[in-house]
Amino acid sequence: MHQLFDLTGQVALVTGASRGIGQAIAVGLAEAGATIVGVARSDQSETARQVQAAGQRFEGIEADLSQPSTAEQVFDEALARTGRVDILVNNAGIIRRKPAIDVTDEEWDEVLHLNLTQVFRLSRRAAHHFRARGRGKIIMIASLLSFQGGILVPAYTASKSGLLGLTRALANEWAPLGINVNAIAPGYVASDLTQPLQDDPERNRSILERIPAGRWAKPEDLKGAAVFLASAASDYVHGAVLPVDGGWLAR
Ligand code: NAD
């Protein structure tokens, strides 16, 4: 591992680490040397297995981040277990597919709360810890719908567009504290979240036709961007968004 990308001795807190993108990022950071604290509602044993296979320690916290006070509690629990956190990856997120005209208040609130409000709360808690230490890395998992309107996912688009604004706002305030706040915008990644699109032959075909790389991303495709934004290699990168989208946005 090149020294610039080496995370030996560091601790990364990854939300939504039980599967998909969060799992792959957790394993990627572990392969770069980090201890992983994974947060998820569901079983994280497969993530634990892969992190340990990479020779690193894994701590799993079972928590439902949709509950109002959990963000701060989760961070404090991570600190209690590992004594330090160097990297926060705000990955947990949900999507609800429905025409805007049919979206209920509850559905709107559910998506905005988890994808945006809880990300702010967890980042704010992390920033208290990072400020005291003079450094820290916060990585947001944005989306192509941080840039585009999307189809039948209005709350999700609002949350991910807001998340990119939040990334820039926090970067402005926290860069002077030595805290890097940046985002990754994954393209179409084959995961549980996008299973309905993969299963719809028409949507699947139109998505594939528009991706210059000609394939869906695998969760593992996100590892490199995450290691970059978690490591010293990105120490002068603030408020940036790195698309990992097979060229979608360039089209
Ligand atoms: P996924 O559904 O496979 O995994 C979501 C993860 O979040 C799981 O670990 C789940 O346990 C966790 N999670 C969900 N609700 C939670 C809650 N209330 N409390 C705690 N944990 C919770 O999804 P994914 O495709 O891996 O997506 C991960 C992130 O990447 C999301 O923020 C998503 O918006 C974003 N993203 C995904 C794609 C894609 O194409 N899959 C594209 C762009 C962005």
py3Dmol code that shows the C-alpha trace and the ligand (Angstrom):
import py3Dmol

protein = """\
ATOM      1  CA  MET A   1       0.000   0.000   0.000  1.00  0.00           C
ATOM      2  CA  HIS A   2       1.423   3.390  -0.977  1.00  0.00           C
ATOM      3  CA  GLN A   3       2.012   5.458   2.165  1.00  0.00           C
ATOM      4  CA  LEU A   4      -0.398   8.185   0.989  1.00  0.00           C
ATOM      5  CA  PHE A   5      -3.276   5.702   0.960  1.00  0.00           C
ATOM      6  CA  ASP A   6      -2.286   3.765   4.087  1.00  0.00           C
ATOM      7  CA  LEU A   7      -4.946   3.720   6.828  1.00  0.00           C
ATOM      8  CA  THR A   8      -3.020   1.583   9.325  1.00  0.00           C
ATOM      9  CA  GLY A   9      -4.046   2.347  12.905  1.00  0.00           C
ATOM     10  CA  GLN A  10      -7.067   4.399  11.897  1.00  0.00           C
ATOM     11  CA  VAL A  11     -10.710   3.703  12.712  1.00  0.00           C
ATOM     12  CA  ALA A  12     -13.518   4.091  10.177  1.00  0.00           C
ATOM     13  CA  LEU A  13     -17.193   4.274  11.146  1.00  0.00           C
ATOM     14  CA  VAL A  14     -19.315   3.085   8.197  1.00  0.00           C
ATOM     15  CA  THR A  15     -23.115   3.277   8.326  1.00  0.00           C
ATOM     16  CA  GLY A  16     -25.144   0.724   6.379  1.00  0.00           C
ATOM     17  CA  ALA A  17     -22.220  -1.698   6.373  1.00  0.00           C
ATOM     18  CA  SER A  18     -24.258  -4.928   6.266  1.00  0.00           C
ATOM     19  CA  ARG A  19     -24.401  -5.182   2.471  1.00  0.00           C
ATOM     20  CA  GLY A  20     -24.018  -3.399  -0.852  1.00  0.00           C
ATOM     21  CA  ILE A  21     -21.904  -0.260  -1.136  1.00  0.00           C
ATOM     22  CA  GLY A  22     -21.367   0.155   2.620  1.00  0.00           C
ATOM     23  CA  GLN A  23     -20.045  -3.383   2.930  1.00  0.00           C
ATOM     24  CA  ALA A  24     -17.652  -2.949   0.006  1.00  0.00           C
ATOM     25  CA  ILE A  25     -16.373   0.381   1.342  1.00  0.00           C
ATOM     26  CA  ALA A  26     -15.859  -1.119   4.807  1.00  0.00           C
ATOM     27  CA  VAL A  27     -13.820  -3.956   3.304  1.00  0.00           C
ATOM     28  CA  GLY A  28     -11.874  -1.540   1.069  1.00  0.00           C
ATOM     29  CA  LEU A  29     -10.923   0.634   4.043  1.00  0.00           C
ATOM     30  CA  ALA A  30      -9.936  -2.484   5.992  1.00  0.00           C
ATOM     31  CA  GLU A  31      -7.728  -3.635   3.112  1.00  0.00           C
ATOM     32  CA  ALA A  32      -6.009  -0.234   3.396  1.00  0.00           C
ATOM     33  CA  GLY A  33      -5.358  -0.923   7.086  1.00  0.00           C
ATOM     34  CA  ALA A  34      -8.316   0.522   9.006  1.00  0.00           C
ATOM     35  CA  THR A  35     -10.267  -0.925  11.911  1.00  0.00           C
ATOM     36  CA  ILE A  36     -13.952  -0.899  10.982  1.00  0.00           C
ATOM     37  CA  VAL A  37     -16.973  -0.028  13.083  1.00  0.00           C
ATOM     38  CA  GLY A  38     -20.002  -1.036  11.026  1.00  0.00           C
ATOM     39  CA  VAL A  39     -23.501   0.247  11.757  1.00  0.00           C
ATOM     40  CA  ALA A  40     -26.643  -1.401  10.389  1.00  0.00           C
ATOM     41  CA  ARG A  41     -30.097  -2.549  11.307  1.00  0.00           C
ATOM     42  CA  SER A  42     -29.392  -5.998   9.950  1.00  0.00           C
ATOM     43  CA  ASP A  43     -26.830  -8.760  10.349  1.00  0.00           C
ATOM     44  CA  GLN A  44     -23.233  -7.709   9.629  1.00  0.00           C
ATOM     45  CA  SER A  45     -21.556 -11.097   9.967  1.00  0.00           C
ATOM     46  CA  GLU A  46     -20.536 -11.253   6.294  1.00  0.00           C
ATOM     47  CA  THR A  47     -18.915  -7.807   6.545  1.00  0.00           C
ATOM     48  CA  ALA A  48     -17.175  -8.885   9.746  1.00  0.00           C
ATOM     49  CA  ARG A  49     -15.873 -11.991   7.982  1.00  0.00           C
ATOM     50  CA  GLN A  50     -14.453 -10.002   5.055  1.00  0.00           C
ATOM     51  CA  VAL A  51     -12.896  -7.297   7.260  1.00  0.00           C
ATOM     52  CA  GLN A  52     -11.264  -9.955   9.440  1.00  0.00           C
ATOM     53  CA  ALA A  53     -10.072 -11.795   6.325  1.00  0.00           C
ATOM     54  CA  ALA A  54      -8.298  -8.548   5.418  1.00  0.00           C
ATOM     55  CA  GLY A  55      -6.535  -8.814   8.778  1.00  0.00           C
ATOM     56  CA  GLN A  56      -8.440  -6.039  10.543  1.00  0.00           C
ATOM     57  CA  ARG A  57     -10.673  -5.691  13.572  1.00  0.00           C
ATOM     58  CA  PHE A  58     -14.435  -5.334  13.069  1.00  0.00           C
ATOM     59  CA  GLU A  59     -16.908  -3.931  15.599  1.00  0.00           C
ATOM     60  CA  GLY A  60     -20.592  -4.193  14.696  1.00  0.00           C
ATOM     61  CA  ILE A  61     -23.201  -1.827  16.121  1.00  0.00           C
ATOM     62  CA  GLU A  62     -26.813  -2.804  15.526  1.00  0.00           C
ATOM     63  CA  ALA A  63     -28.839   0.400  15.344  1.00  0.00           C
ATOM     64  CA  ASP A  64     -31.794   1.848  13.507  1.00  0.00           C
ATOM     65  CA  LEU A  65     -30.666   5.267  12.305  1.00  0.00           C
ATOM     66  CA  SER A  66     -34.257   6.199  11.519  1.00  0.00           C
ATOM     67  CA  GLN A  67     -34.714   6.769  15.265  1.00  0.00           C
ATOM     68  CA  PRO A  68     -34.138  10.457  16.139  1.00  0.00           C
ATOM     69  CA  SER A  69     -31.427  10.205  18.799  1.00  0.00           C
ATOM     70  CA  THR A  70     -29.458   7.271  17.387  1.00  0.00           C
ATOM     71  CA  ALA A  71     -26.888   9.205  15.375  1.00  0.00           C
ATOM     72  CA  GLU A  72     -25.121  10.646  18.407  1.00  0.00           C
ATOM     73  CA  GLN A  73     -25.514   7.415  20.370  1.00  0.00           C
ATOM     74  CA  VAL A  74     -23.917   5.412  17.571  1.00  0.00           C
ATOM     75  CA  PHE A  75     -20.893   7.675  17.437  1.00  0.00           C
ATOM     76  CA  ASP A  76     -20.436   7.541  21.213  1.00  0.00           C
ATOM     77  CA  GLU A  77     -20.740   3.748  21.156  1.00  0.00           C
ATOM     78  CA  ALA A  78     -18.061   3.571  18.443  1.00  0.00           C
ATOM     79  CA  LEU A  79     -15.762   5.777  20.545  1.00  0.00           C
ATOM     80  CA  ALA A  80     -16.385   3.649  23.625  1.00  0.00           C
ATOM     81  CA  ARG A  81     -15.362   0.525  21.735  1.00  0.00           C
ATOM     82  CA  THR A  82     -12.326   1.779  19.816  1.00  0.00           C
ATOM     83  CA  GLY A  83     -11.209   4.936  21.638  1.00  0.00           C
ATOM     84  CA  ARG A  84     -11.000   6.943  18.419  1.00  0.00           C
ATOM     85  CA  VAL A  85     -12.699   7.535  15.094  1.00  0.00           C
ATOM     86  CA  ASP A  86     -10.748   8.982  12.164  1.00  0.00           C
ATOM     87  CA  ILE A  87     -13.126   8.431   9.253  1.00  0.00           C
ATOM     88  CA  LEU A  88     -16.919   8.663   9.009  1.00  0.00           C
ATOM     89  CA  VAL A  89     -18.658   7.199   5.952  1.00  0.00           C
ATOM     90  CA  ASN A  90     -22.315   8.295   5.784  1.00  0.00           C
ATOM     91  CA  ASN A  91     -23.583   5.491   3.586  1.00  0.00           C
ATOM     92  CA  ALA A  92     -26.901   4.239   5.032  1.00  0.00           C
ATOM     93  CA  GLY A  93     -29.748   5.360   2.835  1.00  0.00           C
ATOM     94  CA  ILE A  94     -33.197   4.372   1.585  1.00  0.00           C
ATOM     95  CA  ILE A  95     -35.242   5.004  -1.536  1.00  0.00           C
ATOM     96  CA  ARG A  96     -39.022   5.015  -2.068  1.00  0.00           C
ATOM     97  CA  ARG A  97     -40.299   4.749  -5.653  1.00  0.00           C
ATOM     98  CA  LYS A  98     -43.618   6.554  -6.234  1.00  0.00           C
ATOM     99  CA  PRO A  99     -45.035   9.415  -8.313  1.00  0.00           C
ATOM    100  CA  ALA A 100     -44.602  12.684  -6.392  1.00  0.00           C
ATOM    101  CA  ILE A 101     -48.339  13.257  -6.354  1.00  0.00           C
ATOM    102  CA  ASP A 102     -48.876  10.064  -4.318  1.00  0.00           C
ATOM    103  CA  VAL A 103     -46.043  10.497  -1.810  1.00  0.00           C
ATOM    104  CA  THR A 104     -47.349  10.726   1.767  1.00  0.00           C
ATOM    105  CA  ASP A 105     -45.914  13.016   4.450  1.00  0.00           C
ATOM    106  CA  GLU A 106     -44.625   9.936   6.270  1.00  0.00           C
ATOM    107  CA  GLU A 107     -42.808   8.609   3.203  1.00  0.00           C
ATOM    108  CA  TRP A 108     -41.259  12.010   2.520  1.00  0.00           C
ATOM    109  CA  ASP A 109     -40.135  12.429   6.148  1.00  0.00           C
ATOM    110  CA  GLU A 110     -38.744   8.892   6.354  1.00  0.00           C
ATOM    111  CA  VAL A 111     -36.400   9.410   3.398  1.00  0.00           C
ATOM    112  CA  LEU A 112     -35.314  12.952   4.280  1.00  0.00           C
ATOM    113  CA  HIS A 113     -34.740  11.979   7.902  1.00  0.00           C
ATOM    114  CA  LEU A 114     -32.407   9.042   7.234  1.00  0.00           C
ATOM    115  CA  ASN A 115     -30.667  10.298   4.083  1.00  0.00           C
ATOM    116  CA  LEU A 116     -30.110  13.893   5.181  1.00  0.00           C
ATOM    117  CA  THR A 117     -31.016  14.829   8.775  1.00  0.00           C
ATOM    118  CA  GLN A 118     -29.285  11.877  10.417  1.00  0.00           C
ATOM    119  CA  VAL A 119     -26.250  12.392   8.184  1.00  0.00           C
ATOM    120  CA  PHE A 120     -26.013  15.947   9.499  1.00  0.00           C
ATOM    121  CA  ARG A 121     -26.369  14.812  13.113  1.00  0.00           C
ATOM    122  CA  LEU A 122     -23.747  12.091  12.808  1.00  0.00           C
ATOM    123  CA  SER A 123     -21.371  14.458  10.997  1.00  0.00           C
ATOM    124  CA  ARG A 124     -21.887  17.156  13.639  1.00  0.00           C
ATOM    125  CA  ARG A 125     -21.096  14.672  16.409  1.00  0.00           C
ATOM    126  CA  ALA A 126     -18.031  13.458  14.525  1.00  0.00           C
ATOM    127  CA  ALA A 127     -16.848  17.038  13.990  1.00  0.00           C
ATOM    128  CA  HIS A 128     -16.722  17.630  17.754  1.00  0.00           C
ATOM    129  CA  HIS A 129     -14.341  14.666  18.044  1.00  0.00           C
ATOM    130  CA  PHE A 130     -12.360  15.587  14.927  1.00  0.00           C
ATOM    131  CA  ARG A 131     -12.006  19.256  15.953  1.00  0.00           C
ATOM    132  CA  ALA A 132     -10.385  18.251  19.236  1.00  0.00           C
ATOM    133  CA  ARG A 133      -7.868  16.125  17.305  1.00  0.00           C
ATOM    134  CA  GLY A 134      -7.278  18.603  14.473  1.00  0.00           C
ATOM    135  CA  ARG A 135      -8.140  16.137  11.722  1.00  0.00           C
ATOM    136  CA  GLY A 136     -10.831  13.818  10.402  1.00  0.00           C
ATOM    137  CA  LYS A 137     -12.447  12.602   7.211  1.00  0.00           C
ATOM    138  CA  ILE A 138     -16.155  12.656   6.418  1.00  0.00           C
ATOM    139  CA  ILE A 139     -17.347  10.904   3.272  1.00  0.00           C
ATOM    140  CA  MET A 140     -20.922  11.347   2.072  1.00  0.00           C
ATOM    141  CA  ILE A 141     -22.500   8.847  -0.302  1.00  0.00           C
ATOM    142  CA  ALA A 142     -24.357  11.087  -2.724  1.00  0.00           C
ATOM    143  CA  SER A 143     -25.924   9.959  -6.025  1.00  0.00           C
ATOM    144  CA  LEU A 144     -26.422  10.825  -9.665  1.00  0.00           C
ATOM    145  CA  LEU A 145     -29.662  12.275  -8.269  1.00  0.00           C
ATOM    146  CA  SER A 146     -27.548  14.894  -6.495  1.00  0.00           C
ATOM    147  CA  PHE A 147     -27.320  16.298 -10.050  1.00  0.00           C
ATOM    148  CA  GLN A 148     -30.417  15.027 -11.858  1.00  0.00           C
ATOM    149  CA  GLY A 149     -34.137  14.755 -11.163  1.00  0.00           C
ATOM    150  CA  GLY A 150     -34.509  11.003 -11.450  1.00  0.00           C
ATOM    151  CA  ILE A 151     -37.662   9.027 -12.167  1.00  0.00           C
ATOM    152  CA  LEU A 152     -40.378   8.557  -9.517  1.00  0.00           C
ATOM    153  CA  VAL A 153     -38.059   9.109  -6.542  1.00  0.00           C
ATOM    154  CA  PRO A 154     -38.746  12.743  -5.505  1.00  0.00           C
ATOM    155  CA  ALA A 155     -37.853  12.467  -1.805  1.00  0.00           C
ATOM    156  CA  TYR A 156     -34.670  10.552  -2.618  1.00  0.00           C
ATOM    157  CA  THR A 157     -33.626  13.168  -5.180  1.00  0.00           C
ATOM    158  CA  ALA A 158     -34.326  15.969  -2.706  1.00  0.00           C
ATOM    159  CA  SER A 159     -32.311  14.188  -0.022  1.00  0.00           C
ATOM    160  CA  LYS A 160     -29.303  13.469  -2.257  1.00  0.00           C
ATOM    161  CA  SER A 161     -29.324  16.958  -3.796  1.00  0.00           C
ATOM    162  CA  GLY A 162     -29.468  18.389  -0.266  1.00  0.00           C
ATOM    163  CA  LEU A 163     -26.636  16.084   0.752  1.00  0.00           C
ATOM    164  CA  LEU A 164     -24.345  17.607  -1.850  1.00  0.00           C
ATOM    165  CA  GLY A 165     -25.206  21.102  -0.576  1.00  0.00           C
ATOM    166  CA  LEU A 166     -24.513  19.919   2.955  1.00  0.00           C
ATOM    167  CA  THR A 167     -21.155  18.494   1.845  1.00  0.00           C
ATOM    168  CA  ARG A 168     -20.110  21.904   0.538  1.00  0.00           C
ATOM    169  CA  ALA A 169     -21.498  23.818   3.534  1.00  0.00           C
ATOM    170  CA  LEU A 170     -19.693  21.586   6.038  1.00  0.00           C
ATOM    171  CA  ALA A 171     -16.480  21.621   3.978  1.00  0.00           C
ATOM    172  CA  ASN A 172     -16.472  25.435   4.102  1.00  0.00           C
ATOM    173  CA  GLU A 173     -16.854  25.485   7.862  1.00  0.00           C
ATOM    174  CA  TRP A 174     -14.699  22.555   8.811  1.00  0.00           C
ATOM    175  CA  ALA A 175     -11.726  22.718   6.424  1.00  0.00           C
ATOM    176  CA  PRO A 176     -10.065  25.241   8.769  1.00  0.00           C
ATOM    177  CA  LEU A 177     -10.386  22.628  11.544  1.00  0.00           C
ATOM    178  CA  GLY A 178      -8.484  20.040   9.523  1.00  0.00           C
ATOM    179  CA  ILE A 179     -11.656  18.105   8.665  1.00  0.00           C
ATOM    180  CA  ASN A 180     -12.164  16.978   5.058  1.00  0.00           C
ATOM    181  CA  VAL A 181     -15.792  16.685   3.980  1.00  0.00           C
ATOM    182  CA  ASN A 182     -16.294  15.202   0.517  1.00  0.00           C
ATOM    183  CA  ALA A 183     -18.795  13.077  -1.377  1.00  0.00           C
ATOM    184  CA  ILE A 184     -18.804  10.101  -3.698  1.00  0.00           C
ATOM    185  CA  ALA A 185     -21.579   9.992  -6.298  1.00  0.00           C
ATOM    186  CA  PRO A 186     -22.027   6.352  -7.285  1.00  0.00           C
ATOM    187  CA  GLY A 187     -23.659   5.612 -10.601  1.00  0.00           C
ATOM    188  CA  TYR A 188     -25.969   2.639 -11.051  1.00  0.00           C
ATOM    189  CA  VAL A 189     -24.670   0.010  -8.633  1.00  0.00           C
ATOM    190  CA  ALA A 190     -26.034  -3.524  -8.570  1.00  0.00           C
ATOM    191  CA  SER A 191     -27.384  -3.807  -4.999  1.00  0.00           C
ATOM    192  CA  ASP A 192     -30.650  -4.505  -3.153  1.00  0.00           C
ATOM    193  CA  LEU A 193     -31.553  -0.816  -3.536  1.00  0.00           C
ATOM    194  CA  THR A 194     -31.579  -1.027  -7.335  1.00  0.00           C
ATOM    195  CA  GLN A 195     -32.966  -4.575  -7.652  1.00  0.00           C
ATOM    196  CA  PRO A 196     -36.327  -3.316  -9.027  1.00  0.00           C
ATOM    197  CA  LEU A 197     -34.482  -1.493 -11.841  1.00  0.00           C
ATOM    198  CA  GLN A 198     -32.302  -4.491 -12.634  1.00  0.00           C
ATOM    199  CA  ASP A 199     -35.424  -6.685 -12.724  1.00  0.00           C
ATOM    200  CA  ASP A 200     -37.289  -4.354 -15.124  1.00  0.00           C
ATOM    201  CA  PRO A 201     -36.048  -5.310 -18.627  1.00  0.00           C
ATOM    202  CA  GLU A 202     -36.996  -1.925 -20.135  1.00  0.00           C
ATOM    203  CA  ARG A 203     -35.362   0.199 -17.398  1.00  0.00           C
ATOM    204  CA  ASN A 204     -32.348  -2.102 -17.308  1.00  0.00           C
ATOM    205  CA  ARG A 205     -31.833  -1.740 -21.052  1.00  0.00           C
ATOM    206  CA  SER A 206     -32.204   2.062 -21.062  1.00  0.00           C
ATOM    207  CA  ILE A 207     -29.820   2.416 -18.108  1.00  0.00           C
ATOM    208  CA  LEU A 208     -27.184   0.207 -19.721  1.00  0.00           C
ATOM    209  CA  GLU A 209     -27.470   2.045 -23.053  1.00  0.00           C
ATOM    210  CA  ARG A 210     -26.646   5.344 -21.331  1.00  0.00           C
ATOM    211  CA  ILE A 211     -23.602   4.161 -19.336  1.00  0.00           C
ATOM    212  CA  PRO A 212     -20.424   4.690 -21.379  1.00  0.00           C
ATOM    213  CA  ALA A 213     -18.678   1.877 -19.473  1.00  0.00           C
ATOM    214  CA  GLY A 214     -21.500  -0.425 -20.636  1.00  0.00           C
ATOM    215  CA  ARG A 215     -22.168  -2.170 -17.339  1.00  0.00           C
ATOM    216  CA  TRP A 216     -23.663  -1.663 -13.893  1.00  0.00           C
ATOM    217  CA  ALA A 217     -21.150  -0.869 -11.146  1.00  0.00           C
ATOM    218  CA  LYS A 218     -20.285  -3.529  -8.635  1.00  0.00           C
ATOM    219  CA  PRO A 219     -20.146  -2.317  -5.007  1.00  0.00           C
ATOM    220  CA  GLU A 220     -16.383  -3.015  -5.108  1.00  0.00           C
ATOM    221  CA  ASP A 221     -16.008  -0.288  -7.742  1.00  0.00           C
ATOM    222  CA  LEU A 222     -16.480   2.249  -4.922  1.00  0.00           C
ATOM    223  CA  LYS A 223     -13.498   1.057  -2.855  1.00  0.00           C
ATOM    224  CA  GLY A 224     -10.838   3.168  -4.555  1.00  0.00           C
ATOM    225  CA  ALA A 225     -12.687   6.474  -4.236  1.00  0.00           C
ATOM    226  CA  ALA A 226     -13.425   5.730  -0.574  1.00  0.00           C
ATOM    227  CA  VAL A 227      -9.796   4.915   0.257  1.00  0.00           C
ATOM    228  CA  PHE A 228      -8.676   8.097  -1.536  1.00  0.00           C
ATOM    229  CA  LEU A 229     -11.125  10.319   0.373  1.00  0.00           C
ATOM    230  CA  ALA A 230     -10.332   8.578   3.684  1.00  0.00           C
ATOM    231  CA  SER A 231      -6.560   8.868   3.383  1.00  0.00           C
ATOM    232  CA  ALA A 232      -3.805  11.490   3.433  1.00  0.00           C
ATOM    233  CA  ALA A 233      -3.914  11.428  -0.375  1.00  0.00           C
ATOM    234  CA  SER A 234      -6.957  13.742  -0.173  1.00  0.00           C
ATOM    235  CA  ASP A 235      -5.779  16.077   2.615  1.00  0.00           C
ATOM    236  CA  TYR A 236      -6.202  19.168   0.390  1.00  0.00           C
ATOM    237  CA  VAL A 237      -9.530  18.029  -1.115  1.00  0.00           C
ATOM    238  CA  HIS A 238     -12.524  19.778   0.476  1.00  0.00           C
ATOM    239  CA  GLY A 239     -16.171  19.928  -0.609  1.00  0.00           C
ATOM    240  CA  ALA A 240     -15.586  17.838  -3.723  1.00  0.00           C
ATOM    241  CA  VAL A 241     -17.844  15.223  -5.243  1.00  0.00           C
ATOM    242  CA  LEU A 242     -16.238  12.297  -7.016  1.00  0.00           C
ATOM    243  CA  PRO A 243     -18.570  10.520  -9.462  1.00  0.00           C
ATOM    244  CA  VAL A 244     -17.931   6.781  -9.811  1.00  0.00           C
ATOM    245  CA  ASP A 245     -20.497   6.274 -12.512  1.00  0.00           C
ATOM    246  CA  GLY A 246     -18.961   4.573 -15.545  1.00  0.00           C
ATOM    247  CA  GLY A 247     -19.113   7.944 -17.317  1.00  0.00           C
ATOM    248  CA  TRP A 248     -22.865   8.590 -16.880  1.00  0.00           C
ATOM    249  CA  LEU A 249     -22.501  12.288 -15.991  1.00  0.00           C
ATOM    250  CA  ALA A 250     -19.991  12.898 -18.756  1.00  0.00           C
ATOM    251  CA  ARG A 251     -22.488  11.821 -21.375  1.00  0.00           C
TER     252      ARG A 251
END
"""
ligand_1 = """\
44
NAD
P -28.609 -1.306 0.219
O -30.089 -1.193 0.377
O -28.023 -2.512 -0.423
O -27.899 -1.100 1.634
C -28.325 -0.092 2.509
C -27.602 -0.207 3.831
O -28.128 0.806 4.699
C -27.817 -1.526 4.531
O -26.643 -1.881 5.224
C -28.922 -1.206 5.540
O -28.864 -2.029 6.699
C -28.569 0.226 5.890
N -29.742 0.936 6.409
C -30.888 1.240 5.745
N -31.740 1.835 6.587
C -31.117 1.917 7.794
C -31.492 2.411 9.065
N -32.683 2.962 9.288
N -30.600 2.325 10.081
C -29.387 1.763 9.886
N -28.981 1.286 8.702
C -29.842 1.351 7.672
O -28.202 0.018 -0.561
P -26.879 0.421 -1.394
O -27.209 0.364 -2.836
O -25.677 -0.273 -0.876
O -26.834 1.981 -1.022
C -25.962 2.523 -0.059
C -25.931 4.028 -0.230
O -25.511 4.335 -1.557
C -27.287 4.709 -0.039
O -27.110 5.956 0.600
C -27.752 4.923 -1.467
O -28.624 6.002 -1.574
C -26.437 5.212 -2.143
N -26.448 5.020 -3.597
C -26.743 3.802 -4.152
C -26.733 3.666 -5.528
C -27.028 2.367 -6.202
O -27.120 2.363 -7.450
N -27.175 1.277 -5.507
C -26.429 4.761 -6.333
C -26.147 5.982 -5.737
C -26.149 6.092 -4.356
"""
view = py3Dmol.view(width=600, height=400)
view.addModel(protein, "pdb")
view.setStyle({"model": 0}, {"cartoon": {"style": "trace"}})
view.addModel(ligand_1, "xyz")
view.setStyle({"model": 1}, {"stick": {}})
view.zoomTo()
view.show()
